[in-house]
Amino acid sequence: MNEDLFTPEDRRVLAAYRNPAKDMGRATRLSIQYLVGAGVFIALAVAYDEPLFALVTYGTFVVLSGSL
């Protein structure tokens, strides 16, 4: 590949994917953040007996599943 074809922004984005261990940590951290957020809405749904809060959790999992 000719490095001259890439802009500095392109090179910065590519550099983020060169270290698999770092990528796995980032993916794990993001998954935990989604789970915590979903857990908050499930707790709200149970505590306030409001089932609509569960829709946010369902939407979170749909988005997470679609991005994998």
PDB file of N, H, CA, C and O in Angstrom:
ATOM      1  N   MET A   1       0.833  -1.171   0.000  1.00  0.00           N
ATOM      2  CA  MET A   1       0.000   0.000   0.000  1.00  0.00           C
ATOM      3  C   MET A   1       0.881   1.239   0.000  1.00  0.00           C
ATOM      4  O   MET A   1       1.918   1.291   0.663  1.00  0.00           O
ATOM      5  N   ASN A   2       0.460   2.190  -0.728  1.00  0.00           N
ATOM      6  H   ASN A   2      -0.381   2.147  -1.266  1.00  0.00           H
ATOM      7  CA  ASN A   2       1.185   3.451  -0.779  1.00  0.00           C
ATOM      8  C   ASN A   2       0.657   4.359   0.330  1.00  0.00           C
ATOM      9  O   ASN A   2      -0.509   4.753   0.313  1.00  0.00           O
ATOM     10  N   GLU A   3       1.519   4.690   1.291  1.00  0.00           N
ATOM     11  H   GLU A   3       2.466   4.371   1.305  1.00  0.00           H
ATOM     12  CA  GLU A   3       1.116   5.515   2.437  1.00  0.00           C
ATOM     13  C   GLU A   3       0.745   6.938   2.022  1.00  0.00           C
ATOM     14  O   GLU A   3       0.055   7.634   2.767  1.00  0.00           O
ATOM     15  N   ASP A   4       1.187   7.376   0.855  1.00  0.00           N
ATOM     16  H   ASP A   4       1.748   6.811   0.250  1.00  0.00           H
ATOM     17  CA  ASP A   4       0.881   8.736   0.426  1.00  0.00           C
ATOM     18  C   ASP A   4      -0.593   8.918   0.070  1.00  0.00           C
ATOM     19  O   ASP A   4      -1.076  10.045  -0.031  1.00  0.00           O
ATOM     20  N   LEU A   5      -1.294   7.824  -0.116  1.00  0.00           N
ATOM     21  H   LEU A   5      -0.901   6.908  -0.033  1.00  0.00           H
ATOM     22  CA  LEU A   5      -2.704   7.913  -0.462  1.00  0.00           C
ATOM     23  C   LEU A   5      -3.585   8.249   0.739  1.00  0.00           C
ATOM     24  O   LEU A   5      -4.735   8.656   0.574  1.00  0.00           O
ATOM     25  N   PHE A   6      -3.050   8.078   1.938  1.00  0.00           N
ATOM     26  H   PHE A   6      -2.116   7.747   2.072  1.00  0.00           H
ATOM     27  CA  PHE A   6      -3.834   8.291   3.149  1.00  0.00           C
ATOM     28  C   PHE A   6      -3.574   9.665   3.746  1.00  0.00           C
ATOM     29  O   PHE A   6      -2.441  10.144   3.789  1.00  0.00           O
ATOM     30  N   THR A   7      -4.635  10.273   4.197  1.00  0.00           N
ATOM     31  H   THR A   7      -5.556   9.883   4.162  1.00  0.00           H
ATOM     32  CA  THR A   7      -4.506  11.549   4.912  1.00  0.00           C
ATOM     33  C   THR A   7      -4.073  11.250   6.347  1.00  0.00           C
ATOM     34  O   THR A   7      -4.161  10.102   6.785  1.00  0.00           O
ATOM     35  N   PRO A   8      -3.613  12.247   7.079  1.00  0.00           N
ATOM     36  CA  PRO A   8      -3.270  12.004   8.486  1.00  0.00           C
ATOM     37  C   PRO A   8      -4.450  11.447   9.295  1.00  0.00           C
ATOM     38  O   PRO A   8      -4.260  10.626  10.192  1.00  0.00           O
ATOM     39  N   GLU A   9      -5.650  11.893   8.975  1.00  0.00           N
ATOM     40  H   GLU A   9      -5.804  12.560   8.247  1.00  0.00           H
ATOM     41  CA  GLU A   9      -6.843  11.373   9.659  1.00  0.00           C
ATOM     42  C   GLU A   9      -7.039   9.892   9.340  1.00  0.00           C
ATOM     43  O   GLU A   9      -7.369   9.106  10.229  1.00  0.00           O
ATOM     44  N   ASP A  10      -6.840   9.508   8.086  1.00  0.00           N
ATOM     45  H   ASP A  10      -6.573  10.146   7.364  1.00  0.00           H
ATOM     46  CA  ASP A  10      -6.960   8.103   7.695  1.00  0.00           C
ATOM     47  C   ASP A  10      -5.940   7.247   8.438  1.00  0.00           C
ATOM     48  O   ASP A  10      -6.272   6.164   8.918  1.00  0.00           O
ATOM     49  N   ARG A  11      -4.711   7.723   8.535  1.00  0.00           N
ATOM     50  H   ARG A  11      -4.441   8.603   8.145  1.00  0.00           H
ATOM     51  CA  ARG A  11      -3.664   6.981   9.238  1.00  0.00           C
ATOM     52  C   ARG A  11      -3.981   6.833  10.722  1.00  0.00           C
ATOM     53  O   ARG A  11      -3.671   5.805  11.325  1.00  0.00           O
ATOM     54  N   ARG A  12      -4.605   7.867  11.319  1.00  0.00           N
ATOM     55  H   ARG A  12      -4.857   8.701  10.829  1.00  0.00           H
ATOM     56  CA  ARG A  12      -4.956   7.800  12.733  1.00  0.00           C
ATOM     57  C   ARG A  12      -6.024   6.728  12.958  1.00  0.00           C
ATOM     58  O   ARG A  12      -5.955   5.973  13.928  1.00  0.00           O
ATOM     59  N   VAL A  13      -7.006   6.664  12.064  1.00  0.00           N
ATOM     60  H   VAL A  13      -7.062   7.277  11.276  1.00  0.00           H
ATOM     61  CA  VAL A  13      -8.063   5.662  12.190  1.00  0.00           C
ATOM     62  C   VAL A  13      -7.486   4.262  11.993  1.00  0.00           C
ATOM     63  O   VAL A  13      -7.832   3.351  12.745  1.00  0.00           O
ATOM     64  N   LEU A  14      -6.631   4.072  11.018  1.00  0.00           N
ATOM     65  H   LEU A  14      -6.351   4.812  10.407  1.00  0.00           H
ATOM     66  CA  LEU A  14      -6.013   2.765  10.779  1.00  0.00           C
ATOM     67  C   LEU A  14      -5.149   2.332  11.954  1.00  0.00           C
ATOM     68  O   LEU A  14      -5.103   1.146  12.282  1.00  0.00           O
ATOM     69  N   ALA A  15      -4.469   3.266  12.586  1.00  0.00           N
ATOM     70  H   ALA A  15      -4.506   4.230  12.320  1.00  0.00           H
ATOM     71  CA  ALA A  15      -3.603   2.932  13.716  1.00  0.00           C
ATOM     72  C   ALA A  15      -4.414   2.370  14.880  1.00  0.00           C
ATOM     73  O   ALA A  15      -3.898   1.571  15.662  1.00  0.00           O
ATOM     74  N   ALA A  16      -5.657   2.771  15.000  1.00  0.00           N
ATOM     75  H   ALA A  16      -6.075   3.419  14.364  1.00  0.00           H
ATOM     76  CA  ALA A  16      -6.499   2.279  16.090  1.00  0.00           C
ATOM     77  C   ALA A  16      -6.789   0.783  15.949  1.00  0.00           C
ATOM     78  O   ALA A  16      -7.148   0.140  16.935  1.00  0.00           O
ATOM     79  N   TYR A  17      -6.644   0.220  14.759  1.00  0.00           N
ATOM     80  H   TYR A  17      -6.353   0.743  13.958  1.00  0.00           H
ATOM     81  CA  TYR A  17      -6.958  -1.189  14.524  1.00  0.00           C
ATOM     82  C   TYR A  17      -5.727  -2.064  14.375  1.00  0.00           C
ATOM     83  O   TYR A  17      -5.856  -3.227  13.992  1.00  0.00           O
ATOM     84  N   ARG A  18      -4.562  -1.561  14.657  1.00  0.00           N
ATOM     85  H   ARG A  18      -4.457  -0.617  14.968  1.00  0.00           H
ATOM     86  CA  ARG A  18      -3.335  -2.347  14.482  1.00  0.00           C
ATOM     87  C   ARG A  18      -2.991  -3.194  15.688  1.00  0.00           C
ATOM     88  O   ARG A  18      -2.214  -4.141  15.564  1.00  0.00           O
ATOM     89  N   ASN A  19      -3.542  -2.886  16.850  1.00  0.00           N
ATOM     90  H   ASN A  19      -4.173  -2.117  16.950  1.00  0.00           H
ATOM     91  CA  ASN A  19      -3.219  -3.620  18.065  1.00  0.00           C
ATOM     92  C   ASN A  19      -4.451  -4.403  18.528  1.00  0.00           C
ATOM     93  O   ASN A  19      -5.357  -3.824  19.127  1.00  0.00           O
ATOM     94  N   PRO A  20      -4.496  -5.727  18.255  1.00  0.00           N
ATOM     95  CA  PRO A  20      -5.676  -6.520  18.607  1.00  0.00           C
ATOM     96  C   PRO A  20      -5.981  -6.528  20.107  1.00  0.00           C
ATOM     97  O   PRO A  20      -7.150  -6.531  20.492  1.00  0.00           O
ATOM     98  N   ALA A  21      -4.959  -6.532  20.951  1.00  0.00           N
ATOM     99  H   ALA A  21      -4.010  -6.530  20.638  1.00  0.00           H
ATOM    100  CA  ALA A  21      -5.191  -6.550  22.398  1.00  0.00           C
ATOM    101  C   ALA A  21      -5.896  -5.272  22.839  1.00  0.00           C
ATOM    102  O   ALA A  21      -6.785  -5.307  23.689  1.00  0.00           O
ATOM    103  N   LYS A  22      -5.503  -4.169  22.268  1.00  0.00           N
ATOM    104  H   LYS A  22      -4.781  -4.141  21.577  1.00  0.00           H
ATOM    105  CA  LYS A  22      -6.125  -2.888  22.605  1.00  0.00           C
ATOM    106  C   LYS A  22      -7.569  -2.864  22.113  1.00  0.00           C
ATOM    107  O   LYS A  22      -8.448  -2.345  22.800  1.00  0.00           O
ATOM    108  N   ASP A  23      -7.820  -3.421  20.932  1.00  0.00           N
ATOM    109  H   ASP A  23      -7.105  -3.844  20.374  1.00  0.00           H
ATOM    110  CA  ASP A  23      -9.175  -3.462  20.388  1.00  0.00           C
ATOM    111  C   ASP A  23     -10.091  -4.320  21.254  1.00  0.00           C
ATOM    112  O   ASP A  23     -11.255  -3.974  21.456  1.00  0.00           O
ATOM    113  N   MET A  24      -9.578  -5.431  21.764  1.00  0.00           N
ATOM    114  H   MET A  24      -8.633  -5.713  21.600  1.00  0.00           H
ATOM    115  CA  MET A  24     -10.390  -6.305  22.604  1.00  0.00           C
ATOM    116  C   MET A  24     -10.763  -5.600  23.898  1.00  0.00           C
ATOM    117  O   MET A  24     -11.891  -5.736  24.372  1.00  0.00           O
ATOM    118  N   GLY A  25      -9.851  -4.865  24.463  1.00  0.00           N
ATOM    119  H   GLY A  25      -8.935  -4.754  24.078  1.00  0.00           H
ATOM    120  CA  GLY A  25     -10.140  -4.107  25.674  1.00  0.00           C
ATOM    121  C   GLY A  25     -11.188  -3.042  25.426  1.00  0.00           C
ATOM    122  O   GLY A  25     -12.079  -2.832  26.250  1.00  0.00           O
ATOM    123  N   ARG A  26     -11.084  -2.380  24.305  1.00  0.00           N
ATOM    124  H   ARG A  26     -10.361  -2.550  23.636  1.00  0.00           H
ATOM    125  CA  ARG A  26     -12.053  -1.342  23.938  1.00  0.00           C
ATOM    126  C   ARG A  26     -13.440  -1.956  23.729  1.00  0.00           C
ATOM    127  O   ARG A  26     -14.439  -1.389  24.171  1.00  0.00           O
ATOM    128  N   ALA A  27     -13.506  -3.101  23.064  1.00  0.00           N
ATOM    129  H   ALA A  27     -12.694  -3.561  22.705  1.00  0.00           H
ATOM    130  CA  ALA A  27     -14.790  -3.769  22.825  1.00  0.00           C
ATOM    131  C   ALA A  27     -15.406  -4.259  24.137  1.00  0.00           C
ATOM    132  O   ALA A  27     -16.619  -4.172  24.327  1.00  0.00           O
ATOM    133  N   THR A  28     -14.575  -4.767  25.030  1.00  0.00           N
ATOM    134  H   THR A  28     -13.590  -4.838  24.875  1.00  0.00           H
ATOM    135  CA  THR A  28     -15.069  -5.231  26.322  1.00  0.00           C
ATOM    136  C   THR A  28     -15.612  -4.072  27.138  1.00  0.00           C
ATOM    137  O   THR A  28     -16.682  -4.176  27.737  1.00  0.00           O
ATOM    138  N   ARG A  29     -14.882  -2.975  27.161  1.00  0.00           N
ATOM    139  H   ARG A  29     -14.013  -2.890  26.674  1.00  0.00           H
ATOM    140  CA  ARG A  29     -15.318  -1.794  27.910  1.00  0.00           C
ATOM    141  C   ARG A  29     -16.645  -1.265  27.355  1.00  0.00           C
ATOM    142  O   ARG A  29     -17.531  -0.895  28.125  1.00  0.00           O
ATOM    143  N   LEU A  30     -16.785  -1.228  26.052  1.00  0.00           N
ATOM    144  H   LEU A  30     -16.065  -1.529  25.427  1.00  0.00           H
ATOM    145  CA  LEU A  30     -18.018  -0.755  25.436  1.00  0.00           C
ATOM    146  C   LEU A  30     -19.181  -1.685  25.764  1.00  0.00           C
ATOM    147  O   LEU A  30     -20.287  -1.215  26.033  1.00  0.00           O
ATOM    148  N   SER A  31     -18.950  -2.986  25.746  1.00  0.00           N
ATOM    149  H   SER A  31     -18.052  -3.368  25.527  1.00  0.00           H
ATOM    150  CA  SER A  31     -20.008  -3.943  26.082  1.00  0.00           C
ATOM    151  C   SER A  31     -20.452  -3.773  27.531  1.00  0.00           C
ATOM    152  O   SER A  31     -21.644  -3.843  27.828  1.00  0.00           O
ATOM    153  N   ILE A  32     -19.506  -3.551  28.424  1.00  0.00           N
ATOM    154  H   ILE A  32     -18.537  -3.494  28.182  1.00  0.00           H
ATOM    155  CA  ILE A  32     -19.845  -3.344  29.833  1.00  0.00           C
ATOM    156  C   ILE A  32     -20.660  -2.071  29.998  1.00  0.00           C
ATOM    157  O   ILE A  32     -21.597  -2.034  30.794  1.00  0.00           O
ATOM    158  N   GLN A  33     -20.314  -1.037  29.259  1.00  0.00           N
ATOM    159  H   GLN A  33     -19.552  -1.068  28.612  1.00  0.00           H
ATOM    160  CA  GLN A  33     -21.079   0.205  29.342  1.00  0.00           C
ATOM    161  C   GLN A  33     -22.518  -0.010  28.878  1.00  0.00           C
ATOM    162  O   GLN A  33     -23.448   0.516  29.490  1.00  0.00           O
ATOM    163  N   TYR A  34     -22.709  -0.773  27.808  1.00  0.00           N
ATOM    164  H   TYR A  34     -21.953  -1.200  27.312  1.00  0.00           H
ATOM    165  CA  TYR A  34     -24.061  -1.075  27.344  1.00  0.00           C
ATOM    166  C   TYR A  34     -24.831  -1.875  28.387  1.00  0.00           C
ATOM    167  O   TYR A  34     -26.004  -1.604  28.639  1.00  0.00           O
ATOM    168  N   LEU A  35     -24.175  -2.859  28.992  1.00  0.00           N
ATOM    169  H   LEU A  35     -23.221  -3.080  28.787  1.00  0.00           H
ATOM    170  CA  LEU A  35     -24.842  -3.681  29.998  1.00  0.00           C
ATOM    171  C   LEU A  35     -25.235  -2.869  31.225  1.00  0.00           C
ATOM    172  O   LEU A  35     -26.320  -3.063  31.774  1.00  0.00           O
ATOM    173  N   VAL A  36     -24.368  -1.968  31.656  1.00  0.00           N
ATOM    174  H   VAL A  36     -23.487  -1.812  31.210  1.00  0.00           H
ATOM    175  CA  VAL A  36     -24.692  -1.131  32.815  1.00  0.00           C
ATOM    176  C   VAL A  36     -25.889  -0.230  32.496  1.00  0.00           C
ATOM    177  O   VAL A  36     -26.814  -0.103  33.299  1.00  0.00           O
ATOM    178  N   GLY A  37     -25.859   0.385  31.328  1.00  0.00           N
ATOM    179  H   GLY A  37     -25.108   0.282  30.675  1.00  0.00           H
ATOM    180  CA  GLY A  37     -26.976   1.237  30.926  1.00  0.00           C
ATOM    181  C   GLY A  37     -28.277   0.463  30.845  1.00  0.00           C
ATOM    182  O   GLY A  37     -29.316   0.941  31.300  1.00  0.00           O
ATOM    183  N   ALA A  38     -28.229  -0.721  30.274  1.00  0.00           N
ATOM    184  H   ALA A  38     -27.385  -1.110  29.905  1.00  0.00           H
ATOM    185  CA  ALA A  38     -29.433  -1.551  30.176  1.00  0.00           C
ATOM    186  C   ALA A  38     -29.903  -1.967  31.560  1.00  0.00           C
ATOM    187  O   ALA A  38     -31.106  -2.010  31.820  1.00  0.00           O
ATOM    188  N   GLY A  39     -28.976  -2.271  32.441  1.00  0.00           N
ATOM    189  H   GLY A  39     -27.999  -2.236  32.230  1.00  0.00           H
ATOM    190  CA  GLY A  39     -29.330  -2.653  33.809  1.00  0.00           C
ATOM    191  C   GLY A  39     -30.034  -1.532  34.555  1.00  0.00           C
ATOM    192  O   GLY A  39     -30.961  -1.779  35.326  1.00  0.00           O
ATOM    193  N   VAL A  40     -29.593  -0.298  34.327  1.00  0.00           N
ATOM    194  H   VAL A  40     -28.839  -0.097  33.701  1.00  0.00           H
ATOM    195  CA  VAL A  40     -30.238   0.853  34.962  1.00  0.00           C
ATOM    196  C   VAL A  40     -31.698   0.944  34.532  1.00  0.00           C
ATOM    197  O   VAL A  40     -32.579   1.158  35.365  1.00  0.00           O
ATOM    198  N   PHE A  41     -31.954   0.785  33.252  1.00  0.00           N
ATOM    199  H   PHE A  41     -31.239   0.611  32.576  1.00  0.00           H
ATOM    200  CA  PHE A  41     -33.332   0.887  32.774  1.00  0.00           C
ATOM    201  C   PHE A  41     -34.191  -0.297  33.221  1.00  0.00           C
ATOM    202  O   PHE A  41     -35.388  -0.129  33.453  1.00  0.00           O
ATOM    203  N   ILE A  42     -33.614  -1.467  33.345  1.00  0.00           N
ATOM    204  H   ILE A  42     -32.642  -1.604  33.157  1.00  0.00           H
ATOM    205  CA  ILE A  42     -34.365  -2.611  33.876  1.00  0.00           C
ATOM    206  C   ILE A  42     -34.711  -2.353  35.340  1.00  0.00           C
ATOM    207  O   ILE A  42     -35.828  -2.636  35.772  1.00  0.00           O
ATOM    208  N   ALA A  43     -33.758  -1.819  36.105  1.00  0.00           N
ATOM    209  H   ALA A  43     -32.850  -1.590  35.754  1.00  0.00           H
ATOM    210  CA  ALA A  43     -34.028  -1.501  37.510  1.00  0.00           C
ATOM    211  C   ALA A  43     -35.135  -0.447  37.621  1.00  0.00           C
ATOM    212  O   ALA A  43     -35.999  -0.541  38.493  1.00  0.00           O
ATOM    213  N   LEU A  44     -35.105   0.544  36.747  1.00  0.00           N
ATOM    214  H   LEU A  44     -34.403   0.621  36.040  1.00  0.00           H
ATOM    215  CA  LEU A  44     -36.164   1.560  36.758  1.00  0.00           C
ATOM    216  C   LEU A  44     -37.519   0.950  36.401  1.00  0.00           C
ATOM    217  O   LEU A  44     -38.542   1.299  36.991  1.00  0.00           O
ATOM    218  N   ALA A  45     -37.515   0.044  35.438  1.00  0.00           N
ATOM    219  H   ALA A  45     -36.684  -0.239  34.959  1.00  0.00           H
ATOM    220  CA  ALA A  45     -38.769  -0.596  35.035  1.00  0.00           C
ATOM    221  C   ALA A  45     -39.370  -1.391  36.190  1.00  0.00           C
ATOM    222  O   ALA A  45     -40.585  -1.387  36.384  1.00  0.00           O
ATOM    223  N   VAL A  46     -38.526  -2.068  36.952  1.00  0.00           N
ATOM    224  H   VAL A  46     -37.538  -2.071  36.794  1.00  0.00           H
ATOM    225  CA  VAL A  46     -39.010  -2.863  38.081  1.00  0.00           C
ATOM    226  C   VAL A  46     -39.408  -1.954  39.237  1.00  0.00           C
ATOM    227  O   VAL A  46     -40.464  -2.146  39.840  1.00  0.00           O
ATOM    228  N   ALA A  47     -38.578  -0.969  39.551  1.00  0.00           N
ATOM    229  H   ALA A  47     -37.720  -0.813  39.062  1.00  0.00           H
ATOM    230  CA  ALA A  47     -38.819  -0.105  40.710  1.00  0.00           C
ATOM    231  C   ALA A  47     -40.081   0.744  40.551  1.00  0.00           C
ATOM    232  O   ALA A  47     -40.829   0.934  41.510  1.00  0.00           O
ATOM    233  N   TYR A  48     -40.312   1.246  39.359  1.00  0.00           N
ATOM    234  H   TYR A  48     -39.704   1.093  38.580  1.00  0.00           H
ATOM    235  CA  TYR A  48     -41.454   2.136  39.150  1.00  0.00           C
ATOM    236  C   TYR A  48     -42.630   1.449  38.461  1.00  0.00           C
ATOM    237  O   TYR A  48     -43.622   2.092  38.118  1.00  0.00           O
ATOM    238  N   ASP A  49     -42.509   0.130  38.259  1.00  0.00           N
ATOM    239  H   ASP A  49     -41.703  -0.393  38.538  1.00  0.00           H
ATOM    240  CA  ASP A  49     -43.554  -0.641  37.597  1.00  0.00           C
ATOM    241  C   ASP A  49     -43.973   0.018  36.280  1.00  0.00           C
ATOM    242  O   ASP A  49     -45.156   0.164  35.974  1.00  0.00           O
ATOM    243  N   GLU A  50     -42.959   0.405  35.525  1.00  0.00           N
ATOM    244  H   GLU A  50     -41.998   0.286  35.774  1.00  0.00           H
ATOM    245  CA  GLU A  50     -43.171   1.096  34.242  1.00  0.00           C
ATOM    246  C   GLU A  50     -42.511   0.263  33.133  1.00  0.00           C
ATOM    247  O   GLU A  50     -41.301   0.356  32.930  1.00  0.00           O
ATOM    248  N   PRO A  51     -43.287  -0.538  32.426  1.00  0.00           N
ATOM    249  CA  PRO A  51     -42.699  -1.427  31.426  1.00  0.00           C
ATOM    250  C   PRO A  51     -42.065  -0.702  30.235  1.00  0.00           C
ATOM    251  O   PRO A  51     -41.264  -1.294  29.511  1.00  0.00           O
ATOM    252  N   LEU A  52     -42.413   0.560  30.026  1.00  0.00           N
ATOM    253  H   LEU A  52     -43.064   1.041  30.613  1.00  0.00           H
ATOM    254  CA  LEU A  52     -41.829   1.270  28.885  1.00  0.00           C
ATOM    255  C   LEU A  52     -40.317   1.467  29.036  1.00  0.00           C
ATOM    256  O   LEU A  52     -39.608   1.601  28.038  1.00  0.00           O
ATOM    257  N   PHE A  53     -39.827   1.486  30.268  1.00  0.00           N
ATOM    258  H   PHE A  53     -40.403   1.377  31.078  1.00  0.00           H
ATOM    259  CA  PHE A  53     -38.382   1.581  30.467  1.00  0.00           C
ATOM    260  C   PHE A  53     -37.669   0.365  29.881  1.00  0.00           C
ATOM    261  O   PHE A  53     -36.519   0.462  29.452  1.00  0.00           O
ATOM    262  N   ALA A  54     -38.344  -0.760  29.863  1.00  0.00           N
ATOM    263  H   ALA A  54     -39.278  -0.839  30.210  1.00  0.00           H
ATOM    264  CA  ALA A  54     -37.738  -1.972  29.307  1.00  0.00           C
ATOM    265  C   ALA A  54     -37.527  -1.849  27.803  1.00  0.00           C
ATOM    266  O   ALA A  54     -36.656  -2.521  27.250  1.00  0.00           O
ATOM    267  N   LEU A  55     -38.304  -1.006  27.133  1.00  0.00           N
ATOM    268  H   LEU A  55     -39.011  -0.460  27.582  1.00  0.00           H
ATOM    269  CA  LEU A  55     -38.102  -0.812  25.689  1.00  0.00           C
ATOM    270  C   LEU A  55     -36.732  -0.216  25.382  1.00  0.00           C
ATOM    271  O   LEU A  55     -36.122  -0.538  24.362  1.00  0.00           O
ATOM    272  N   VAL A  56     -36.259   0.643  26.259  1.00  0.00           N
ATOM    273  H   VAL A  56     -36.755   0.905  27.087  1.00  0.00           H
ATOM    274  CA  VAL A  56     -34.921   1.217  26.076  1.00  0.00           C
ATOM    275  C   VAL A  56     -33.883   0.110  26.151  1.00  0.00           C
ATOM    276  O   VAL A  56     -32.944   0.082  25.355  1.00  0.00           O
ATOM    277  N   THR A  57     -34.045  -0.792  27.091  1.00  0.00           N
ATOM    278  H   THR A  57     -34.808  -0.769  27.737  1.00  0.00           H
ATOM    279  CA  THR A  57     -33.117  -1.917  27.226  1.00  0.00           C
ATOM    280  C   THR A  57     -33.160  -2.800  25.982  1.00  0.00           C
ATOM    281  O   THR A  57     -32.119  -3.201  25.461  1.00  0.00           O
ATOM    282  N   TYR A  58     -34.349  -3.093  25.517  1.00  0.00           N
ATOM    283  H   TYR A  58     -35.194  -2.767  25.940  1.00  0.00           H
ATOM    284  CA  TYR A  58     -34.488  -3.902  24.307  1.00  0.00           C
ATOM    285  C   TYR A  58     -33.821  -3.195  23.121  1.00  0.00           C
ATOM    286  O   TYR A  58     -33.109  -3.828  22.341  1.00  0.00           O
ATOM    287  N   GLY A  59     -34.049  -1.908  22.989  1.00  0.00           N
ATOM    288  H   GLY A  59     -34.627  -1.394  23.623  1.00  0.00           H
ATOM    289  CA  GLY A  59     -33.415  -1.139  21.915  1.00  0.00           C
ATOM    290  C   GLY A  59     -31.909  -1.152  22.008  1.00  0.00           C
ATOM    291  O   GLY A  59     -31.220  -1.218  20.990  1.00  0.00           O
ATOM    292  N   THR A  60     -31.390  -1.088  23.224  1.00  0.00           N
ATOM    293  H   THR A  60     -31.949  -1.034  24.051  1.00  0.00           H
ATOM    294  CA  THR A  60     -29.940  -1.146  23.428  1.00  0.00           C
ATOM    295  C   THR A  60     -29.377  -2.463  22.908  1.00  0.00           C
ATOM    296  O   THR A  60     -28.367  -2.483  22.206  1.00  0.00           O
ATOM    297  N   PHE A  61     -30.032  -3.552  23.255  1.00  0.00           N
ATOM    298  H   PHE A  61     -30.853  -3.536  23.826  1.00  0.00           H
ATOM    299  CA  PHE A  61     -29.549  -4.865  22.804  1.00  0.00           C
ATOM    300  C   PHE A  61     -29.710  -5.048  21.307  1.00  0.00           C
ATOM    301  O   PHE A  61     -28.886  -5.714  20.679  1.00  0.00           O
ATOM    302  N   VAL A  62     -30.743  -4.478  20.724  1.00  0.00           N
ATOM    303  H   VAL A  62     -31.412  -3.937  21.234  1.00  0.00           H
ATOM    304  CA  VAL A  62     -30.918  -4.561  19.267  1.00  0.00           C
ATOM    305  C   VAL A  62     -29.777  -3.805  18.573  1.00  0.00           C
ATOM    306  O   VAL A  62     -29.190  -4.300  17.611  1.00  0.00           O
ATOM    307  N   VAL A  63     -29.476  -2.620  19.065  1.00  0.00           N
ATOM    308  H   VAL A  63     -29.953  -2.218  19.846  1.00  0.00           H
ATOM    309  CA  VAL A  63     -28.384  -1.834  18.471  1.00  0.00           C
ATOM    310  C   VAL A  63     -27.060  -2.549  18.650  1.00  0.00           C
ATOM    311  O   VAL A  63     -26.257  -2.617  17.719  1.00  0.00           O
ATOM    312  N   LEU A  64     -26.822  -3.087  19.851  1.00  0.00           N
ATOM    313  H   LEU A  64     -27.474  -3.032  20.607  1.00  0.00           H
ATOM    314  CA  LEU A  64     -25.567  -3.798  20.118  1.00  0.00           C
ATOM    315  C   LEU A  64     -25.455  -5.036  19.235  1.00  0.00           C
ATOM    316  O   LEU A  64     -24.385  -5.312  18.693  1.00  0.00           O
ATOM    317  N   SER A  65     -26.535  -5.778  19.085  1.00  0.00           N
ATOM    318  H   SER A  65     -27.405  -5.554  19.526  1.00  0.00           H
ATOM    319  CA  SER A  65     -26.502  -6.985  18.251  1.00  0.00           C
ATOM    320  C   SER A  65     -26.304  -6.663  16.777  1.00  0.00           C
ATOM    321  O   SER A  65     -25.644  -7.409  16.054  1.00  0.00           O
ATOM    322  N   GLY A  66     -26.877  -5.551  16.340  1.00  0.00           N
ATOM    323  H   GLY A  66     -27.412  -4.945  16.928  1.00  0.00           H
ATOM    324  CA  GLY A  66     -26.741  -5.164  14.938  1.00  0.00           C
ATOM    325  C   GLY A  66     -25.358  -4.666  14.591  1.00  0.00           C
ATOM    326  O   GLY A  66     -24.962  -4.695  13.426  1.00  0.00           O
ATOM    327  N   SER A  67     -24.608  -4.203  15.600  1.00  0.00           N
ATOM    328  H   SER A  67     -24.930  -4.180  16.546  1.00  0.00           H
ATOM    329  CA  SER A  67     -23.288  -3.639  15.312  1.00  0.00           C
ATOM    330  C   SER A  67     -22.190  -4.697  15.406  1.00  0.00           C
ATOM    331  O   SER A  67     -21.028  -4.397  15.130  1.00  0.00           O
ATOM    332  N   LEU A  68     -22.533  -5.924  15.788  1.00  0.00           N
ATOM    333  H   LEU A  68     -23.477  -6.167  16.011  1.00  0.00           H
ATOM    334  CA  LEU A  68     -21.508  -6.955  15.920  1.00  0.00           C
ATOM    335  C   LEU A  68     -21.197  -7.613  14.623  1.00  0.00           C
ATOM    336  O   LEU A  68     -20.351  -8.506  14.571  1.00  0.00           O
TER     337      LEU A  68
END
